[in-house]
Amino acid sequence: MAWSAVKSAAEWLGKLAVEEVKYLYGVTDKVERLKKELEWMQCFMSDADARRHKEPLIRKWVSEIRELAYDAEDVTEKYILRVYNKDKQPFHLMWFLKWFFCLARDATALHEIGSDIDSLVHNIKELRDRLQTYGVKTTCGESASTSATQVRMQELRRTYSHLEEEFVIGLEDDILELSNKLVNDHHHKMVVISGMGGLGKTTLARKVYHHNSVRKHFSGFAWAHISQQFQTRSVILGILLHLIPDDDRERRDQVRGLEDGQLHGELYRMLKEKSYLVVLDDVWTTVDWKYLQAAFPIIHDQGIASKVVLTTRNHDIVSALGDELVLYHEPKLLDIETSWELLQKKAFPDEKVTVDLEQLGKEMLKHCKGLPLAVVVLGGVLANKRTLDDWKNVLGNIHSYFGVDKLRDQSYNNSVYDVLGMSYYDLPYHLKPCFLHLGVFPEDFEIPVKKLYRMWLAEGIVAVDGKALGGKSSVEVAKGYLNELVERRMVQVAKLTTEGKVKTCRLHDLMRDVSMAIGREENFVSVIDHIHGQSDDEAAPMLNEHTRRLTIYVGQQGLESSLPSSLSRNTPNLRSLLFFQVRETKEESNTKFIKDICNEYPLLRVLELEGFNIRGKLPREIGNLIYLRYLNLRKTSVTSLPSSIGNLMCLETLDLRTWDIKVPNLLWKLKKLRHLYLPKWCEIENDEKLRLDGLSLLETLKGMDIDRVEVKGLLGLRKMREVSGKCFRNKENMVPFLNSPSIKRLSLWIDGSLFSQDPTMLSECEFLQKLEIQGEITVQLQHEMFPKSLVNLIFSYWTKLRQDPMPILEHRLPLLKKMRVGGLHSDVSHMVCSAAGFPELTDLSIHDCRSVVEWRMEQGAMPKLRSLGIFETGIEKLPDALPEGIDITCRPCVRGIERFGTCPHFKDALSKGKQPRFTVEYHIQSDEKEN
């Protein structure tokens, strides 16, 4: 991590020397010399970092190097801030003269920074001499070669990055046993899968949950992941909402309005009346179960058909229920041969291993002690190593890869931490800060990867200069970093997009423990956890002048009370301030809170406020944060932005995805902006059209109202890659986007009447992937109306299609994965799908088509369909050719949730053995949506 800090500081000084030369007048040469000293110091870091765990003196020096790198940033940034605040007038000749004389008068400040830089250079040289005297070697060339090799290896493996696990080793018998018990054992109503972390409890539960015999036996399914900070109401309400169809708004709204006790009673009633399977994953304590148990009738009535599967690390968590109702099951640790089989599958599934490598592998597996998680992580470490020497090196240094002494007091098995830590220390330098940064997110938090990439860029964790990127965009480099961590089994993929790319990710609990422990030791991040009652006094010792990143989990006290009173005094050099609302709260915060932050932390680069109920106008003091690179106001209640927003010349990401914000027409001044997310309704001052010209680095533009933006100004933005917007008036406004040479992914929300202006306006747009049509389509559908690139297509209720769209679309859109068909005209009475039509379609929803009474489908149509929703239609019979094993959701033909059984669509499906079901995978912290 010291290497990363030194590298970041050197790059930052280099940028300042070029871009802020006017502010560094008089000390430019000294800044350049400091930069070179830091670059030279990097050459010693590889060897020093490898020896720091064995030699305390070197560990101390490495820590000093890190702090010196931080000091280098602090000295220069504070000086620039001091000069910048002298005058904020637009730059011209008179301003320059005025600035020059001001600088001359401020000789004291110039002398101070010169002296500070001289002192830093002296200290760095002295420290470097110590390292050389102690035998620490320079390894610049070697590191570069190693990194290049690792990159090539990752490229070769990237094809397999996001594939789901196709095999499970060592749990086959467990899966069959528990599936049989759930289906045929009418005595036990709960299965408790217990054991230590990483034993495979959740994996086993998921395999049972999806087992064919189980899916056919139960009529409904729900999965609830319970974190240590879970809220009883959120869990119970979440299960109910996922069991009630999305389109039954009246029923869903009614459930939301129930009191806590009523919620328990409602779920109790549903579980008693029907046959459901509910999985409660990762319940931590007996108290947690006591909060939930009132909603589950299994403890009172043995005659019910519903069952519960509970996974936990605490075997006695439901001991009060006794063995009569509960079946306990603990997966066994893997023996050495099964561990070896799993290791081979994870590290090199398609290669034959030599006898020598197998012998070394089994020696390493002894340190895993049969824990599946440890074996998987070890597989990630070995995935890029193919020689006998590589494996010997891993075996010989298996303990030195991790500072075990720092984690000996943890309650987990030491060997697990050895292996998990080994995977961290085996990372190339560019990935280490990425992994540590993942630890700032709360436990069980599903991390939206796009948000993660923006943060990495703003923090300087991912380089943004052209030379470092090697021709790739900054986001592509960030994706590559995350892919490497996924391939090394250090990060889990939580959700995939329709294109099969990572949408959200998470850290396993043990991995997060490792990340946080190393992050504290390296002074990489500090976390204040109000959720678990951490007081200001408890937090104070970890906060100091070198604290750069601070994450706060906001508790019941609310946002404004979450910052310790002494924070600004203890952490003057704070660069990143993240607030996470782990538990729901309705408390409203005033924007004065943001004003205080702006005044007290002028060096901030990252400010994360998503999801907090902050009302009012963003204070003008936000313009004081001239180094701010990332500002997230998503899902806040901020009503307007001040004109000082135009001062944020370093801003790279601005997220304004709220309902409505009044925006000054000054965003065009943010020359470094790369990612702009606009609100659903963006009101521009003086009712002008939004100017975005001059944002030459802009890569992402989301939520744009095409009719209210200066389209001509966007023509020169050659780096735009991802764009979404709405257009309801003139199709000519869309033309620049449809013909853009740079855009790779376009999403449009348009009015159907635009097709009457030009039915083929979209046909040649090869990068249009999502299209939502709202408003009546008055012309006949044609093949040429839709580009073949579409992945997601939505016809809203108001489109009033006058013909069956299926024959027009089924062979025109070979890439289509999701489609929603709604609002067919009353003249349309049937739909027809032919063989081989919609070859990639996985999700189909048909809604508000009451005139459609017949749906015919030929064998082989929609072969990959997995989810079907039918709402408010006249369809009386499901097609015989529907693929097997799909999830069917249907609005009841007779009102009332309790009368699903009377719905003819369900009866028809049951008669064909196509078990319709509600499938729920509920995660308390998974509200993020891809945009």
Secondary structure, DSSP 8 states (H G I E B T S, - for coil): -HHHHHHHHHHHHHHHHHHTTTTTTTTHHHHHHHHHHHHHHHHHHHHHHHHTTT-HHHHHHHHHHHHHHHHHHHHHHHHHHHHHTT-----SHHHHHHHHHHHHHTHHHHHHHHHHHHHHHHHHHHHHHHHHHTT----HHHHHHHHHHHHHHHHHHGGGTT------SS-HHHHHHHHHHHHH-SS--EEEEE-STTSSHHHHHHHHHT-HHHHHH-SEEEEEE--TT--HHHHHHHHHHHHS-TT-HHHHHHHHTS-HHHHHHHHHHHHHHS-EEEEEEEE--HHHHHHHGGG-GGGT-TT---EEEEEES-TTTTGGG-TTTEEEE------HHHHHHHHHHHH-TT----HHHHHHHHHHHTTTTT-HHHHHHHHHHHTT--SHHHHHHHHHTTTTTS-GGGTTTSSS-HHHHHHHHHHHHTS-GGGHHHHHHHTTS-TT--EEHHHHHHHHHHHTSS--SHHHHTTS-HHHHHHHHHHHHHHTTSSEEEEE-TTS-EEEEE--HHHHHHHHHHHHHTT--EEEEGGGT--HHHHGGG--TT--EEEEE--TT-STT-S-TTHHHH-TT--EEEEE--S-----EETHHHHHHHHH-TT--EEE-TT--EEEE--GGGGG-TT--EEE-TT-EEEE--GGGGG-TT--EEE--SSEEEE-TTGGG-TT--EEE--SEEEEGGG--B--TT-TT--EEEEEEGGGB-GGGGTT-TT--EEEEEE-S-GGGGHHHHT-SS-SEEEEEEETTHHHH-TTTTTT-TTEEEEEEES---S---GGGS-TT-SEEEE-GGG--SS-SHHHHTTT-TT--EEEEE---TT--EEEE-TT-STT--EEEEEEETT--EEEE-TTSSTT--EEEEEEE---S--TT--TT-EEEE--SSSSGGGGGG-HHHHHHHHTT----B---EETT------
